[in-house]
Amino acid sequence: MRERFKYDIHATDGAARTGTIQMMRGDIRTPAFMPVGTAGTVKAMMPESVRSTGADILLGNTYHLMLRPTAERVHKLGGLHKFMNWDRPILTDSGGFQVMSLTQLRKMSEEGVTFQSHLDGSKILLTPERSMEIQRLLGSDIMMCFDECTPYPATEDQARQSMELSMRWAQRSRDGFDSGTDHAARSALFGIVQGSVYEDLRFRSIDALQEIGFDGYAVGGLAVGEGQEMMFRVLDFTMPRMPKETPRYLMGVGKPDDIVGAVERGIDMFDCVMPTRSGRTGQGFTWRGAINMKNARHKDDMRPIQEGCACPACTQYSRAYVHHLIRAGEILGAMLLTWHNLQFYQDLMAGLRQAISDGRLTEHANNFRETYALGDIDPL
């Protein structure tokens, strides 16, 4: 029988590393990008199509699933894996970020957060214990502890109070996770480092989480408006203090160059809505930067979106056709462009894993940045 959770590091190059997270539902190759399946689906994609891009794990969202169709209904119907036809690992976030960002009327206390549903206005209390229960009912493989995502900007005192509350909630999340003995024997729990942009607060958060003990550690409270330079500065002082023997996850990141820079600093896992959201709004990713497929310059272009890409948008269709679909508002346009973007992100991760294994990450990363900054080539 496969282990509940095991992380093996295969190779390192500077602070970066490549490895494998072994779980009962399958292996996760790191560095890994997790497509976001917010409401039990990766938007505009079939599960088998997501798997074909090379994705080993998806992300599901506690907040959205607890409201609709409800965690209890998903559990009654066999769990999230069966419900959405995905037999690989699923990581669920705790719902904390969405409560803070999507709900207008909310009240936070030591107990948790009371908020109004954005669907019907009903009043709901989300606590660390309830978050663990929801994620357990969904059948999550990797559960996230409940925290407050500290807004940016925040004063040091605001960030300290927020971080300390998150650490108290982390202990309650750990206790709630451990109380579900059957599920705890099959799944993992990650802690979330908070502290905004303040070095001492980040260090205190790491120490508190390690004292509690988690299977992996996430860096939260970044990619919330601070910009890439500040994000990298926070990672520069945070990552050397992070546990080295467990996976390290940067939540909600990001753009391709964000991911490359974070891998160089030692991050192992990522998630972001960018490739799917961009696919629905006409933006595609290429090795020479992002392109706007609505742009008229693509209307007669018979080239693929990206030469050498294995996705159907590139192997079976032209830029001209995808441009036509996007301009016409056809659903197929969003589907093809989303598929391409997810393939691009998985190819990005595969290239980073290979570069780390070969001991040439710096050269690979520099070449990526130079090429990505060039911009797309106009057709002849």
C-alpha positions as CSV (number, residue, x, y, z in Angstrom):
1,M,0.0,0.0,0.0
2,R,1.3,3.5,-0.9
3,E,2.3,5.8,1.9
4,R,0.0,8.6,3.0
5,F,2.6,11.3,2.3
6,K,6.3,11.2,1.5
7,Y,8.6,13.7,-0.1
8,D,11.8,12.7,-1.8
9,I,14.3,15.3,-3.1
10,H,16.1,14.0,-6.2
11,A,18.4,16.9,-7.1
12,T,19.3,20.4,-6.1
13,D,20.8,23.3,-7.9
14,G,21.4,26.3,-5.6
15,A,18.3,26.8,-3.5
16,A,16.1,25.0,-6.1
17,R,15.3,21.3,-5.9
18,T,13.3,18.7,-7.8
19,G,11.6,15.8,-6.2
20,T,8.5,13.7,-5.9
21,I,5.6,13.9,-3.4
22,Q,4.3,10.3,-3.1
23,M,0.6,10.0,-2.1
24,M,-1.9,7.3,-2.1
25,R,-3.6,8.7,-5.3
26,G,-0.4,9.2,-7.2
27,D,3.0,11.0,-7.4
28,I,3.4,14.7,-7.7
29,R,6.6,15.8,-9.5
30,T,8.1,19.0,-8.2
31,P,8.4,21.8,-8.9
32,A,4.7,21.4,-9.7
33,F,2.0,23.7,-11.0
34,M,-1.5,23.0,-9.8
35,P,-4.4,24.0,-12.2
36,V,-7.2,25.7,-10.3
37,G,-10.5,23.8,-10.2
38,T,-12.3,26.3,-8.1
39,A,-15.8,24.8,-8.1
40,G,-15.0,21.2,-8.9
41,T,-13.9,21.9,-12.5
42,V,-10.9,23.5,-14.3
43,K,-12.9,26.1,-16.3
44,A,-13.3,25.2,-20.0
45,M,-11.5,21.9,-19.6
46,M,-12.4,18.2,-19.3
47,P,-10.5,16.4,-16.5
48,E,-8.8,14.1,-19.0
49,S,-7.7,17.1,-21.0
50,V,-6.1,18.6,-17.9
51,R,-4.3,15.3,-17.2
52,S,-3.0,15.2,-20.8
53,T,-1.0,18.4,-20.2
54,G,1.0,16.7,-17.5
55,A,-0.8,18.0,-14.4
56,D,-0.3,15.7,-11.4
57,I,-2.6,17.5,-9.0
58,L,-5.5,20.0,-9.0
59,L,-6.6,22.6,-6.5
60,G,-10.2,22.8,-5.2
61,N,-11.7,25.6,-3.3
62,T,-13.3,25.2,0.1
63,Y,-15.3,28.5,0.1
64,H,-17.0,27.9,-3.2
65,L,-17.7,24.2,-2.7
66,M,-19.1,24.7,0.8
67,L,-21.6,27.1,-0.7
68,R,-22.5,25.2,-3.8
69,P,-23.1,22.3,-4.0
70,T,-22.1,22.0,-0.3
71,A,-19.4,19.7,1.1
72,E,-22.1,17.4,2.6
73,R,-23.6,16.8,-0.8
74,V,-20.2,16.2,-2.4
75,H,-19.4,13.7,0.3
76,K,-22.8,11.9,-0.1
77,L,-22.1,11.6,-3.8
78,G,-18.8,9.9,-3.3
79,G,-16.3,12.7,-2.7
80,L,-14.8,15.4,-4.9
81,H,-12.5,13.0,-6.9
82,K,-15.5,10.9,-8.0
83,F,-17.8,13.9,-8.3
84,M,-15.5,15.6,-10.8
85,N,-13.9,12.5,-12.3
86,W,-10.3,13.2,-11.2
87,D,-8.5,10.2,-9.7
88,R,-5.2,12.0,-9.0
89,P,-4.4,14.1,-5.9
90,I,-6.4,17.2,-5.0
91,L,-5.2,20.1,-2.7
92,T,-8.0,22.2,-1.2
93,D,-7.4,25.6,0.2
94,S,-9.0,26.6,3.5
95,G,-11.4,29.2,2.2
96,G,-9.8,32.0,4.2
97,F,-8.6,34.0,1.2
98,Q,-12.0,34.0,-0.5
99,V,-13.8,35.0,2.6
100,M,-11.5,38.0,2.9
101,S,-11.6,38.9,-0.8
102,L,-15.1,38.1,-2.0
103,T,-17.4,38.8,0.9
104,Q,-18.3,42.4,1.7
105,L,-20.0,41.9,5.0
106,R,-17.8,39.9,7.3
107,K,-16.8,39.9,10.9
108,M,-13.7,38.3,12.2
109,S,-13.2,37.1,15.8
110,E,-11.0,34.7,17.6
111,E,-13.6,32.0,16.8
112,G,-13.5,32.5,13.1
113,V,-15.1,34.6,10.3
114,T,-18.8,35.3,10.0
115,F,-19.7,36.4,6.5
116,Q,-22.6,36.6,4.1
117,S,-22.7,34.2,1.1
118,H,-22.2,36.0,-2.2
119,L,-24.8,33.6,-3.6
120,D,-27.8,34.2,-1.4
121,G,-26.8,36.5,1.4
122,S,-27.1,33.8,4.1
123,K,-24.9,34.2,7.2
124,I,-22.2,31.6,7.6
125,L,-19.5,31.1,10.3
126,L,-16.2,29.6,9.0
127,T,-13.8,28.4,11.7
128,P,-10.6,26.4,11.6
129,E,-12.6,23.3,12.8
130,R,-15.3,23.8,10.2
131,S,-12.7,24.3,7.4
132,M,-11.1,21.0,8.3
133,E,-14.5,19.3,8.4
134,I,-15.3,20.7,4.9
135,Q,-12.0,19.6,3.4
136,R,-12.4,16.2,5.0
137,L,-15.9,15.8,3.6
138,L,-14.6,16.8,0.1
139,G,-12.0,14.0,0.4
140,S,-9.0,16.3,0.0
141,D,-5.5,14.7,-0.3
142,I,-3.7,17.9,0.9
143,M,-5.6,20.1,3.2
144,M,-4.6,23.7,4.1
145,C,-4.9,25.1,7.6
146,F,-7.3,28.0,8.1
147,D,-5.6,31.4,8.2
148,E,-6.2,35.1,7.6
149,C,-4.6,36.3,4.4
150,T,-3.0,39.6,5.6
151,P,-3.9,42.4,3.3
152,Y,-1.3,44.5,1.6
153,P,-0.2,47.1,2.6
154,A,-0.4,46.5,6.3
155,T,1.5,48.1,9.1
156,E,3.9,46.0,11.1
157,D,1.4,46.0,14.1
158,Q,-1.5,45.0,11.8
159,A,0.6,42.2,10.2
160,R,1.7,41.0,13.7
161,Q,-1.8,40.7,15.0
162,S,-2.9,39.0,11.8
163,M,0.0,36.5,11.9
164,E,-0.5,35.7,15.5
165,L,-4.2,35.0,14.9
166,S,-3.3,32.7,12.0
167,M,-0.9,30.8,14.2
168,R,-3.6,30.2,16.8
169,W,-5.9,29.1,14.0
170,A,-3.1,26.8,12.7
171,Q,-3.0,25.0,16.0
172,R,-6.8,24.6,16.0
173,S,-6.6,23.4,12.3
174,R,-4.0,20.8,13.4
175,D,-6.2,19.6,16.2
176,G,-9.2,19.5,14.0
177,F,-7.3,17.5,11.3
178,D,-6.0,15.0,13.8
179,S,-9.5,14.4,15.2
180,G,-10.6,13.0,11.9
181,T,-8.5,9.9,12.4
182,D,-9.7,8.0,9.3
183,H,-9.0,10.8,6.9
184,A,-5.8,11.9,8.7
185,A,-4.5,8.5,7.9
186,R,-4.9,9.1,4.1
187,S,-4.2,12.8,3.7
188,A,-1.7,15.6,4.5
189,L,-2.0,19.0,6.2
190,F,0.1,22.1,5.2
191,G,0.7,25.1,7.4
192,I,0.8,28.7,6.0
193,V,3.5,31.2,6.8
194,Q,2.2,34.7,7.3
195,G,3.8,38.0,8.3
196,S,3.4,40.3,5.3
197,V,6.7,41.9,4.2
198,Y,8.3,41.9,7.7
199,E,11.2,39.6,8.2
200,D,10.9,39.1,11.9
201,L,7.2,38.2,11.6
202,R,7.8,35.7,8.9
203,F,10.5,34.1,11.0
204,R,8.2,33.9,14.0
205,S,5.5,32.4,11.9
206,I,7.8,29.7,10.6
207,D,9.0,28.8,14.1
208,A,5.4,28.6,15.4
209,L,4.3,26.4,12.5
210,Q,7.3,24.0,12.9
211,E,6.5,23.7,16.6
212,I,3.0,22.6,15.7
213,G,4.2,20.3,12.9
214,F,2.9,20.0,9.3
215,D,3.5,17.8,6.3
216,G,4.4,20.8,4.2
217,Y,4.6,24.6,4.5
218,A,3.1,27.3,2.3
219,V,4.0,30.9,1.9
220,G,0.8,33.0,2.1
221,G,0.1,36.7,1.9
222,L,2.1,37.3,-1.3
223,A,0.9,38.1,-4.8
224,V,-1.6,40.4,-3.2
225,G,-0.4,43.7,-4.7
226,E,3.1,44.0,-3.4
227,G,4.8,43.5,-6.9
228,Q,7.4,41.0,-8.0
229,E,10.4,42.8,-6.6
230,M,8.9,42.9,-3.1
231,M,7.7,39.3,-3.4
232,F,11.1,38.1,-4.3
233,R,12.7,40.1,-1.5
234,V,10.3,38.4,1.0
235,L,11.2,35.0,-0.5
236,D,14.9,35.8,-0.2
237,F,14.8,36.1,3.5
238,T,12.0,33.6,4.1
239,M,13.1,30.6,2.2
240,P,16.4,29.9,4.0
241,R,14.4,29.6,7.3
242,M,11.8,27.2,5.8
243,P,12.0,23.5,6.6
244,K,14.1,21.8,3.9
245,E,12.8,18.3,4.2
246,T,9.1,19.1,3.3
247,P,7.4,20.6,0.3
248,R,7.2,24.4,0.1
249,Y,4.2,26.0,-1.6
250,L,3.8,29.6,-2.8
251,M,0.1,30.3,-2.9
252,G,-1.6,32.0,-5.8
253,V,1.5,32.5,-8.0
254,G,1.6,33.3,-10.7
255,K,3.0,34.7,-14.0
256,P,5.6,32.5,-15.7
257,D,8.5,34.8,-14.7
258,D,7.2,34.8,-11.1
259,I,7.3,31.0,-11.1
260,V,10.8,30.8,-12.5
261,G,12.2,33.3,-9.9
262,A,10.4,31.5,-7.1
263,V,11.8,28.1,-8.1
264,E,15.2,29.6,-8.1
265,R,14.6,30.5,-4.5
266,G,13.4,27.1,-3.4
267,I,9.6,26.9,-4.0
268,D,8.2,23.5,-4.9
269,M,4.5,24.1,-5.6
270,F,2.4,26.7,-7.3
271,D,-1.2,27.5,-8.2
272,C,-2.8,30.3,-10.1
273,V,-5.9,31.1,-12.1
274,M,-3.9,33.0,-14.7
275,P,-3.6,30.3,-17.4
276,T,-7.3,29.5,-17.3
277,R,-8.5,33.1,-16.8
278,S,-6.3,34.3,-19.6
279,G,-7.6,31.5,-21.9
280,R,-11.1,32.8,-21.4
281,T,-10.1,36.4,-22.1
282,G,-8.0,35.9,-25.2
283,Q,-4.5,35.9,-23.8
284,G,-2.1,33.1,-24.7
285,F,1.4,32.3,-23.4
286,T,4.4,31.7,-25.6
287,W,8.1,31.4,-24.9
288,R,8.4,35.0,-26.3
289,G,5.8,36.4,-23.9
290,A,2.1,36.6,-23.6
291,I,0.0,37.5,-26.7
292,N,-3.4,38.9,-27.2
293,M,-5.3,36.6,-29.6
294,K,-7.9,39.2,-30.1
295,N,-5.4,41.3,-32.0
296,A,-6.0,41.7,-35.7
297,R,-2.5,40.8,-36.6
298,H,-3.4,37.1,-36.0
299,K,-6.3,37.0,-38.4
300,D,-4.3,35.6,-41.4
301,D,-1.6,33.9,-39.4
302,M,-1.4,30.2,-40.2
303,R,1.3,29.5,-37.6
304,P,0.4,27.7,-34.3
305,I,0.2,29.7,-31.1
306,Q,3.6,28.2,-30.2
307,E,5.8,26.1,-32.4
308,G,6.5,22.7,-30.9
309,C,3.6,22.8,-28.4
310,A,1.7,19.4,-28.1
311,C,-1.7,20.9,-27.3
312,P,-4.6,20.5,-29.8
313,A,-4.7,24.3,-30.3
314,C,-1.2,24.2,-31.7
315,T,-1.1,20.8,-33.4
316,Q,-4.6,21.0,-35.1
317,Y,-5.4,24.7,-35.5
318,S,-3.9,28.0,-36.6
319,R,-3.6,31.3,-34.8
320,A,-6.0,32.6,-37.4
321,Y,-8.7,30.1,-36.4
322,V,-8.2,30.7,-32.7
323,H,-8.3,34.4,-33.3
324,H,-11.6,34.0,-35.2
325,L,-13.1,31.9,-32.4
326,I,-12.1,34.5,-29.7
327,R,-13.4,37.4,-31.8
328,A,-16.7,35.6,-32.5
329,G,-17.2,34.7,-28.8
330,E,-17.2,31.0,-29.5
331,I,-16.8,28.7,-26.5
332,L,-14.3,26.6,-28.5
333,G,-11.9,29.6,-28.5
334,A,-11.8,29.7,-24.7
335,M,-11.4,25.9,-24.6
336,L,-8.5,25.7,-27.0
337,L,-6.6,28.7,-25.6
338,T,-7.1,27.5,-22.0
339,W,-5.7,24.0,-23.0
340,H,-2.7,25.7,-24.6
341,N,-2.0,27.9,-21.6
342,L,-2.2,24.9,-19.2
343,Q,0.1,23.0,-21.5
344,F,2.5,25.9,-21.6
345,Y,2.6,26.0,-17.7
346,Q,3.2,22.3,-17.5
347,D,6.0,22.5,-20.1
348,L,7.5,25.4,-18.1
349,M,7.6,23.2,-15.0
350,A,9.0,20.2,-16.9
351,G,11.8,22.4,-18.2
352,L,12.6,23.7,-14.7
353,R,12.7,20.1,-13.3
354,Q,15.0,19.0,-16.1
355,A,17.3,22.0,-15.7
356,I,17.6,21.4,-11.9
357,S,18.4,17.7,-12.5
358,D,21.1,18.7,-15.1
359,G,22.6,21.4,-12.8
360,R,22.0,24.2,-15.2
361,L,19.1,26.1,-13.7
362,T,20.7,29.5,-13.7
363,E,21.5,29.2,-17.5
364,H,18.0,27.9,-18.2
365,A,16.3,30.6,-16.1
366,N,18.3,33.4,-17.7
367,N,17.6,32.1,-21.2
368,F,13.9,32.0,-20.4
369,R,13.8,35.5,-19.1
370,E,15.8,36.9,-22.1
371,T,13.5,35.1,-24.6
372,Y,10.3,35.9,-22.7
373,A,11.2,39.6,-22.8
374,L,11.7,39.7,-26.6
375,G,8.0,39.6,-27.4
376,D,6.1,37.6,-30.0
377,I,7.2,37.7,-33.6
378,D,4.8,39.2,-36.2
379,P,4.0,36.9,-39.2
380,L,6.0,37.6,-42.4
